[in-house]
Amino acid sequence: MAKMEMAQHIAAHSLKVWQVASAIAPETAAAGVAWDPRLVQAAALLHDITKTRSLTTGEDHAASGRALLKGLGLEQVGAIVGQHVSLKTYPPLTLDEAVLVNYADKRVIHDRVVSLAQREEYILATYGTNSGHRCRIRQLWVETRKIEQRIFRGLPFGPGDMEEHLDIRGFESGMAQFRRLARLDL
């Protein structure tokens, strides 16, 4: 993240997405859905790896993130990162790591955990520049609500209780480490 000169607010967002994914993964494993925790954590942290650069270049940051990570030998992580904005198939056939990271990203505005409705409103205001974009965003959210129901089926907490299950120390530690590394000439 530091080598890519990720903006601090994007790093904070990525760490919050990591927190959300990390809170869900162990609980769903107990409910019979198995995730690879290393893949989930790596992809959640790196899902916006080229976002800072994309703000200047206009590139599709999901696609360029996937390509960058593949080039670094992290093909599985890159495949997940490539789907964090939009999954390859709706509805997904299985609840895999890409689905979890995609969902976790949909629950975070900047560095705050929010409901799907709040995130949808934000995405519509930010990216819904024409009727086609707004229609596509609304359809994605219909599918994301279905995914949320599947993820939380059998979990001991609901989507509205997410913040109570986050690892706050992990977030603070991650931000401190990012700030330290960002000051180094990598």
C-alpha positions in Angstrom: 0.0 0.0 0.0 2.8 2.4 0.9 4.8 1.5 -2.3 1.8 2.3 -4.4 1.6 5.7 -2.5 -2.0 4.9 -1.5 -3.7 8.0 -0.1 -4.2 7.8 3.7 -8.0 8.0 3.4 -8.0 5.1 0.9 -5.7 3.1 3.3 -8.2 3.8 6.1 -11.0 2.6 3.9 -9.1 -0.6 3.0 -8.4 -1.3 6.7 -12.0 -0.9 7.6 -13.0 -3.2 4.8 -10.4 -5.7 6.2 -12.1 -5.3 9.6 -15.5 -6.1 8.2 -14.4 -9.1 6.3 -12.3 -10.3 9.2 -15.4 -10.0 11.6 -17.6 -12.0 9.2 -15.2 -14.8 8.0 -14.8 -16.7 11.3 -18.5 -16.5 12.2 -19.6 -17.9 8.8 -17.0 -20.7 9.0 -18.8 -21.8 12.2 -22.0 -21.7 10.2 -20.5 -24.0 7.5 -19.1 -21.6 5.0 -15.4 -21.9 4.6 -13.2 -19.0 3.6 -9.5 -18.9 3.2 -8.7 -16.3 5.9 -5.4 -15.3 4.3 -7.0 -14.7 0.9 -9.8 -12.7 2.5 -7.5 -10.5 4.5 -5.0 -9.9 1.7 -7.7 -9.1 -0.8 -9.6 -6.8 1.6 -6.5 -4.9 2.4 -5.4 -4.6 -1.2 -8.8 -4.2 -2.9 -8.1 -0.5 -3.7 -4.4 -0.9 -4.3 -4.5 1.2 -7.5 -7.3 3.5 -6.5 -5.1 6.5 -5.7 -3.4 6.2 -9.1 -6.8 5.8 -10.8 -8.0 9.1 -9.5 -5.4 10.7 -11.9 -5.4 8.1 -14.7 -9.1 7.3 -14.9 -8.3 3.6 -15.1 -10.7 0.9 -13.8 -9.0 0.4 -10.4 -10.5 -3.1 -9.9 -9.0 -4.3 -13.2 -5.7 -2.6 -12.8 -5.5 -3.8 -9.2 -6.1 -7.4 -10.4 -3.4 -7.0 -13.1 -0.8 -5.5 -10.7 -1.3 -8.3 -8.1 -1.2 -10.9 -10.8 2.1 -9.4 -12.0 3.4 -9.7 -8.4 2.5 -13.4 -8.3 -0.6 -12.9 -6.2 -3.0 -14.3 -8.8 -5.7 -15.5 -6.4 -5.7 -12.2 -4.5 -5.8 -10.3 -7.8 -8.8 -12.4 -8.9 -10.7 -11.3 -5.8 -9.6 -7.7 -6.1 -10.8 -7.7 -9.7 -14.3 -8.4 -8.4 -14.6 -6.1 -5.5 -16.7 -3.6 -7.4 -18.8 -6.1 -9.4 -18.8 -9.8 -9.1 -18.4 -11.9 -12.3 -21.7 -13.6 -11.8 -24.9 -12.5 -10.1 -26.2 -14.3 -8.2 -22.9 -15.9 -7.1 -23.1 -19.7 -7.0 -21.1 -20.0 -3.8 -20.1 -17.7 -1.0 -16.4 -17.4 -1.8 -13.7 -14.9 -0.8 -14.6 -12.6 -3.7 -18.2 -12.4 -2.5 -17.1 -11.6 1.0 -14.7 -8.9 0.0 -17.2 -7.4 -2.4 -19.8 -7.3 0.4 -17.4 -5.9 3.0 -16.5 -3.1 0.5 -20.2 -2.3 0.1 -20.5 -1.8 3.9 -17.8 1.0 4.2 -17.9 4.6 3.3 -14.5 6.1 3.7 -13.6 4.6 7.1 -17.1 4.2 8.5 -19.2 1.0 8.6 -22.6 1.9 7.2 -25.8 0.0 6.1 -26.2 -1.1 2.5 -28.8 1.6 2.0 -26.4 4.3 3.2 -23.6 3.0 0.9 -26.1 2.7 -2.0 -27.1 6.4 -1.5 -23.5 7.4 -1.4 -22.6 5.4 -4.6 -25.6 6.8 -6.5 -24.6 10.4 -5.5 -21.0 9.8 -6.4 -21.1 7.6 -9.5 -24.7 7.8 -10.7 -24.0 10.4 -13.3 -26.6 9.2 -15.8 -29.7 7.0 -15.8 -27.7 4.0 -17.1 -25.2 4.2 -14.2 -28.0 4.6 -11.7 -29.9 1.6 -13.1 -26.8 -0.6 -12.9 -26.0 0.6 -9.3 -29.5 -0.2 -8.2 -29.4 -3.6 -9.7 -26.0 -4.3 -8.0 -27.6 -3.4 -4.7 -30.6 -5.7 -5.2 -28.1 -8.5 -5.6 -25.9 -7.3 -2.7 -29.0 -7.4 -0.4 -29.5 -11.0 -1.4 -25.8 -11.7 -0.7 -26.1 -10.1 2.7 -29.0 -12.3 3.6 -27.0 -15.4 2.6 -23.9 -14.3 4.5 -25.8 -13.6 7.7 -28.0 -16.7 7.6 -27.1 -18.7 10.7 -24.7 -16.0 12.1 -25.0 -15.0 15.8 -25.3 -11.3 14.8 -27.0 -9.4 12.1 -25.7 -6.8 9.6 -26.8 -4.0 11.9 -24.5 -5.3 14.7 -21.4 -5.2 12.6 -19.5 -2.5 14.5 -19.7 -4.5 17.8 -17.7 -7.2 16.1 -14.8 -5.2 14.7 -11.3 -5.5 15.8 -10.6 -1.8 16.7 -7.0 -2.5 17.8 -6.3 -4.1 14.5 -7.5 -1.0 12.6 -5.5 1.4 14.8 -2.4 -0.8 14.6 -2.8 -1.1 10.8 -3.1 2.7 10.3 -0.1 3.3 12.5 1.9 0.8 10.5 0.7 2.4 7.2 1.7 5.9 8.4 5.2 4.6 9.4 5.8 2.9 6.1 4.4 5.8 4.0 7.1 8.0 5.5 9.8 5.6 4.4 11.3 5.9 1.0 10.2 2.5 -0.4 
